[in-house]
């Protein structure tokens, strides 16, 4: 019977050409069935339980011949089923095949019509004709046996015929039903796989859009930061020009400030422009943000609005942190703020980036930790870099989520992302733009921790390195 490879929409199994080719598992299956059929043939011949009307080597050849076509049951399910059925029925009529394992081979071939179908209609017609052929064979066999009842009574013959019909009905009906079930499961699996791929593509698209929006925001803030630097350079240049003849020391000091400021501006411009141009960066989007509502209603949104409103007069700096902390406290959260170490002079862009990290982290704490959460904000001035740490303590029974990352409590080893995490992506983008890094994840004892490190600007680093020999000499 020829194969009908016309695909019907929403009914064809999504098997690729490579998936229909024989594989190693098929070889093992055919080898096992062939070996089993040979063993049964030898045992039947030796025990005399089943009488063969052909030499044993012919029976063994037929046992192999009826099994080998199963290798191509995925690619030609209808042809293989009809070939095996024809060979099996013919060999049974001529009593040249063992009736044990060969029935499993026949069942598998009929099962393959439904499991690996190309078309639902073709599979239905093929199985109907196959079952009709088997029914005709059973009826003809019963009629021939009826002519030679021997010692059997009519009731015994009718009972034996009924058993034969029932066995064949269960046999082929089971192959039909199991084949359909396997096909439906495969189709469902393919649909889930396609949906998963679509979700992944949408996730990547949303992440790219979020990165683009964050980079646009960084570019706007970069414009303001550079404008601040340039304005300061202009003021000091004017002062140097006016005091160049009357007060050379004052002019020299102004020129040093100009030199330091321009170096810092060039460094920050180089880092930020590199980040803005790096559109193919492999930013970690594992901890991504979903669009779930906050446990506290509009608290997180109100906190973000309040933080934004607090900085509408210009780019925020570390001096605006007390106002940001106070805004968070107004939404029923206990926020502790501490500065560790001696404060260092920072550039406006560095202060603004740290401020944005704290702002985004407090917003996430308000959104996911809920009211009554205890939040610690620590700003550490180290020897080479500035570190900011924001952590919250959440209830044991609640879920741990931050930046759209949700982790049920008590699952410390569980992957931390169940959503899209765009807030963390934006924070990491800011830190990476200035040569820093950001870590975000659940704490071992519950809650969430965000830790960001950013190196000092060149002027601060040069100042610290120049102070070190003086302290050592002292």
C-alpha positions in Angstrom: 0.0 0.0 0.0 1.4 3.4 -1.0 2.1 6.1 1.6 -0.2 9.1 1.7 2.0 11.9 2.9 -0.5 14.7 2.5 -0.5 16.6 5.8 -3.7 17.7 7.3 -3.7 20.9 9.4 -3.9 20.3 13.2 -3.8 16.6 12.8 -0.5 15.6 11.3 2.2 14.4 13.7 5.1 16.8 13.7 7.9 14.3 13.0 10.8 15.5 11.0 12.5 13.4 8.3 15.5 12.8 10.6 13.1 11.6 13.4 11.6 9.0 11.0 14.9 7.4 10.2 16.0 4.2 12.0 18.0 4.8 15.1 20.0 2.7 17.6 16.9 1.9 19.8 15.2 0.5 16.7 18.1 -1.7 16.0 18.0 -3.0 19.6 14.2 -3.5 19.4 14.4 -5.5 16.1 17.4 -7.5 17.4 15.5 -8.4 20.6 12.3 -9.4 18.8 14.1 -11.4 16.2 16.2 -13.3 18.8 13.0 -14.0 20.8 11.2 -15.3 17.8 14.1 -17.6 16.9 14.3 -18.9 20.5 10.5 -19.6 20.4 10.8 -21.4 17.1 13.6 -23.6 18.4 11.7 -24.4 21.6 8.4 -25.1 19.7 10.3 -27.4 17.3 12.1 -29.2 20.1 9.1 -29.7 22.4 6.7 -30.6 19.6 4.1 -28.3 21.1 3.6 -26.6 17.8 3.9 -28.5 14.5 5.7 -26.8 11.7 5.2 -27.8 8.1 8.6 -26.5 7.0 12.2 -27.0 8.0 13.4 -25.2 11.1 15.8 -23.0 9.0 12.8 -21.7 7.0 10.9 -20.9 10.2 14.0 -19.0 11.5 14.3 -17.0 8.2 10.7 -16.0 8.3 11.1 -15.0 12.0 13.8 -12.6 10.9 12.0 -11.5 7.8 8.8 -10.5 9.7 10.8 -8.5 12.3 13.3 -6.5 10.2 10.7 -4.2 8.5 10.0 -2.6 11.9 13.2 -0.6 11.4 11.2 1.6 8.9 7.9 1.7 10.8 8.3 5.4 11.4 8.9 6.3 7.8 6.5 3.9 6.1 4.0 2.9 8.8 1.3 1.7 6.4 3.5 -0.3 4.1 5.3 -2.0 7.0 2.1 -2.9 8.7 0.6 -4.4 5.6 3.8 -6.3 4.7 4.1 -7.8 8.2 0.4 -8.7 8.4 0.5 -10.4 5.0 3.7 -12.3 5.8 2.4 -13.3 9.2 -1.1 -14.5 8.0 0.5 -16.4 5.1 3.0 -18.1 7.4 0.4 -19.0 9.9 -1.8 -20.5 7.3 1.1 -22.6 6.0 2.2 -23.3 9.6 5.7 -21.9 9.0 6.0 -19.4 11.8 6.0 -19.5 15.6 2.9 -17.8 17.1 4.5 -16.2 20.1 6.8 -13.3 19.5 5.6 -12.8 16.0 2.3 -11.6 17.4 4.2 -8.9 19.3 5.7 -7.9 15.9 2.3 -7.7 14.3 0.9 -5.6 17.2 3.8 -3.2 16.9 3.3 -2.7 13.2 -0.4 -2.0 13.6 0.4 0.3 16.5 2.9 2.2 14.3 0.1 3.2 11.8 -1.5 5.4 14.4 1.6 6.5 16.3 3.6 7.6 13.2 0.9 8.6 10.8 1.3 11.1 8.1 -2.4 11.7 7.7 -5.3 10.9 10.1 -7.5 9.9 7.2 -4.9 7.7 5.6 -4.2 6.0 8.9 -8.0 5.4 9.5 -8.6 3.9 6.1 -5.5 1.8 6.3 -6.4 0.3 9.7 -10.0 -0.3 8.6 -9.0 -2.2 5.5 -6.4 -4.1 7.6 -8.9 -5.1 10.2 -11.4 -6.1 7.5 -8.8 -8.3 5.9 -8.1 -10.0 9.2 -11.9 -10.4 9.8 -12.2 -12.1 6.4 -9.3 -14.4 7.3 -10.9 -15.4 10.6 -14.2 -16.0 9.0 -12.7 -18.1 6.2 -10.7 -20.1 8.8 -13.8 -20.6 10.9 -15.7 -21.9 7.8 -13.0 -24.3 6.9 -12.8 -25.6 10.5 -16.6 -26.0 10.5 -16.5 -28.4 7.7 -14.2 -30.7 9.7 -15.5 -30.5 13.3 -14.2 -33.9 14.2 -15.0 -34.6 17.9 -16.1 -31.0 18.6 -19.7 -30.3 19.1 -21.3 -27.2 17.6 -21.4 -25.4 20.9 -17.7 -26.0 21.4 -17.0 -24.8 17.9 -19.1 -21.7 18.5 -17.3 -21.0 21.8 -13.9 -21.4 20.2 -14.8 -19.1 17.3 -16.1 -16.5 19.7 -12.9 -16.6 21.7 -10.9 -16.2 18.5 -13.1 -13.1 17.5 -12.7 -11.6 21.0 -8.9 -12.1 21.0 -8.5 -10.5 17.6 -10.8 -7.6 18.6 -8.8 -6.9 21.7 -5.5 -7.4 19.9 -6.1 -5.1 17.0 -8.4 -2.7 18.9 -5.6 -2.3 21.5 -3.1 -1.6 18.8 -5.5 1.0 17.3 -6.2 2.8 20.6 -2.6 2.8 21.8 -1.4 4.1 18.5 -3.8 7.0 18.6 -2.9 7.7 22.2 0.8 7.8 21.3 0.1 10.2 18.4 -1.9 12.5 20.5 0.8 12.6 23.2 3.4 13.3 20.5 1.3 16.1 19.0 0.8 17.6 22.5 4.5 17.4 23.1 5.2 19.2 19.9 2.7 21.9 20.7 4.2 22.4 24.1 7.7 22.6 22.5 6.5 25.2 20.0 4.8 27.2 22.7 8.0 27.1 24.8 10.1 28.3 21.9 7.6 31.1 21.3 7.8 32.1 25.0 11.6 32.1 24.8 11.5 34.3 21.7 9.1 36.7 23.4 11.3 36.7 26.5 14.4 37.6 24.5 12.5 40.3 22.6 11.2 41.8 25.9 14.7 41.6 27.3 16.2 43.4 24.3 13.5 46.0 24.5 14.1 46.6 28.2 17.9 46.9 27.5 17.2 49.4 24.8 15.0 51.4 27.0 17.5 51.3 29.9 20.3 52.4 27.5 18.2 55.3 26.3 17.7 56.3 29.9 21.4 56.0 30.6 22.1 58.1 27.5 19.8 60.8 28.8 21.4 60.8 32.2 24.8 60.7 30.5 24.0 63.9 28.7 23.1 65.6 32.0 26.3 64.2 33.7 28.5 65.3 30.9 26.8 68.7 30.8 27.6 69.0 34.5 31.3 68.2 33.9 31.5 70.6 30.9 29.9 73.4 32.9 32.5 72.9 35.7 35.3 72.8 33.2 34.1 76.1 31.7 33.9 77.8 35.1 37.4 76.7 36.0 38.8 77.6 32.6 37.4 81.1 33.0 38.9 81.3 36.5 42.2 80.1 35.2 42.2 82.7 32.4 41.4 85.6 34.8 44.0 84.6 37.4 46.7 83.4 35.1 48.8 86.7 35.4 47.8 87.9 38.9 47.6 84.5 40.7 49.5 81.7 38.8 49.0 79.3 41.7 45.2 79.7 41.5 45.3 79.3 37.8 47.4 76.1 38.2 44.9 74.7 40.7 42.0 75.4 38.2 43.9 73.8 35.4 44.5 70.7 37.5 40.7 70.5 38.3 40.1 70.9 34.5 42.5 68.0 33.8 41.0 65.7 36.4 37.4 66.5 35.4 38.1 65.9 31.7 39.8 62.6 32.4 36.9 61.4 34.4 34.5 62.6 31.7 36.5 60.7 29.0 36.6 57.5 31.1 32.9 57.6 31.8 32.1 58.4 28.2 34.2 55.6 27.0 32.6 53.0 29.3 29.1 54.2 28.8 29.3 54.6 25.0 30.8 51.1 24.8 27.8 49.8 26.7 25.3 51.7 24.6 26.9 50.4 21.4 27.2 46.8 22.6 23.7 45.7 21.5 24.6 42.0 21.4 25.9 41.8 25.0 25.2 38.5 26.7 23.4 40.0 29.7 22.2 37.5 32.2 18.5 37.4 32.0 17.9 34.5 34.3 16.5 36.7 37.1 13.8 38.4 35.1 10.8 40.4 36.0 7.3 39.2 35.5 4.2 41.3 35.4 2.7 40.0 38.6 1.0 42.3 40.9 2.6 43.3 44.1 1.3 41.8 47.4 0.8 45.3 48.6 -1.3 46.6 45.7 0.1 49.8 44.3 2.8 50.2 47.0 5.7 49.5 44.7 4.4 51.8 42.0 3.8 54.5 44.5 7.3 54.1 45.9 8.8 54.3 42.4 6.7 57.4 41.6 7.8 59.0 44.8 11.5 58.2 44.2 11.2 59.6 40.7 9.5 62.7 41.9 12.2 63.3 44.5 14.8 63.6 41.7 12.9 65.6 39.1 15.0 68.7 39.8 18.0 66.9 38.2 20.0 63.7 38.2 19.9 62.1 41.7 23.0 61.7 43.8 23.9 60.0 47.1 22.7 63.2 48.8 19.2 62.3 47.8 19.4 58.9 49.5 17.8 60.0 52.8 14.8 61.3 51.0 14.6 58.0 49.1 14.9 56.0 52.3 12.2 58.1 53.9 9.9 57.5 51.0 10.3 53.7 51.4 9.6 53.9 55.2 6.2 55.6 54.5 5.0 52.4 52.9 5.1 50.3 56.1 8.6 48.9 55.7 11.5 49.1 58.2 14.4 50.4 56.3 17.8 50.7 58.0 20.5 52.8 56.2 24.2 52.8 57.2 27.4 54.2 55.7 30.5 52.2 56.4 34.0 53.6 55.8 35.2 57.1 55.0 33.1 58.7 52.2 35.1 59.3 49.0 34.5 62.0 46.3 32.6 60.4 43.4 31.5 61.6 40.0 27.9 62.5 39.4 27.4 59.6 37.1 28.8 57.1 39.6 26.5 58.6 42.4 23.5 58.5 40.0 24.2 54.8 39.2 24.4 53.8 42.8 21.2 55.8 43.5 19.4 53.9 40.7 20.5 50.6 42.1 19.2 51.4 45.6 16.0 52.9 44.1 15.2 49.8 42.0 16.0 47.4 44.9 13.7 49.3 47.3 11.0 49.2 44.7 11.4 45.5 44.4 11.4 45.0 48.1 8.1 47.0 48.4 6.6 45.0 45.5 7.6 41.5 46.5 8.5 41.5 50.2 5.3 43.3 51.2 4.5 45.5 54.1 6.3 44.9 57.3 9.5 43.7 55.6 12.8 44.6 57.2 15.2 46.1 54.7 18.9 46.9 55.2 20.8 49.4 53.0 24.5 49.5 53.5 27.0 51.7 51.6 30.6 50.6 52.1 33.6 52.7 51.0 36.4 50.2 50.4 40.0 50.7 49.5 39.5 50.3 45.7 35.7 50.3 45.1 32.3 51.3 46.5 29.9 48.6 47.5 26.2 48.9 48.0 24.2 46.1 49.6 20.4 45.9 49.9 18.8 43.0 51.6 15.4 42.2 53.0 14.0 39.7 55.5 10.8 38.1 54.4 8.4 35.8 56.1 9.1 32.1 56.0 5.7 31.2 54.6 5.8 33.7 51.7 7.5 33.5 48.4 10.8 35.1 47.8 10.7 37.3 44.7 12.7 40.2 43.5 12.9 41.9 40.2 10.3 39.6 39.0 12.0 36.5 40.3 9.9 34.2 42.4 11.4 31.5 44.7 9.2 29.7 47.2 10.6 29.5 50.6 12.4 26.4 51.7 13.8 25.8 48.2 17.3 27.2 48.5 18.7 25.1 45.7 15.9 25.9 43.2 16.6 28.0 40.2 15.8 31.6 41.1 14.0 32.6 38.0 10.4 32.0 37.1 9.8 35.2 35.2 11.6 37.9 33.2 13.7 40.0 35.6 14.2 43.2 33.7 14.8 45.3 36.8 17.9 43.3 37.7 18.9 43.4 34.0 18.8 47.2 34.1 20.8 47.4 37.3 23.4 45.0 36.0 23.6 47.1 32.8 24.4 50.2 34.8 27.1 48.6 36.8 28.7 46.9 33.8 28.8 50.3 32.0 31.0 51.7 34.7 33.3 48.7 35.1 31.4 47.3 38.1 29.3 44.2 38.7 26.1 43.3 40.4 24.9 40.1 42.2 21.3 39.3 43.0 19.7 36.2 44.5 18.0 34.6 47.5 19.7 34.5 50.8 20.3 31.2 52.6 18.0 32.2 55.5 15.3 33.7 53.4 14.9 37.0 51.7 16.7 38.6 48.9 20.1 40.2 48.5 21.4 42.7 45.9 25.1 43.6 46.0 26.7 46.0 43.6 30.4 47.0 43.4 31.7 49.9 41.3 35.3 51.0 41.1 36.2 54.6 42.2 36.7 57.2 39.5 40.3 57.9 38.4 40.6 61.0 40.5 39.5 59.2 43.6 41.8 56.2 42.9 44.8 58.6 42.2 44.1 60.5 45.4 43.9 57.2 47.5 47.2 55.9 45.9 48.9 59.2 46.7 47.8 59.1 50.3 49.0 55.6 50.9 52.8 56.4 50.9 52.2 59.4 53.2 50.3 57.2 55.7 53.1 54.6 55.5 55.7 57.2 56.2 53.8 58.6 59.1 
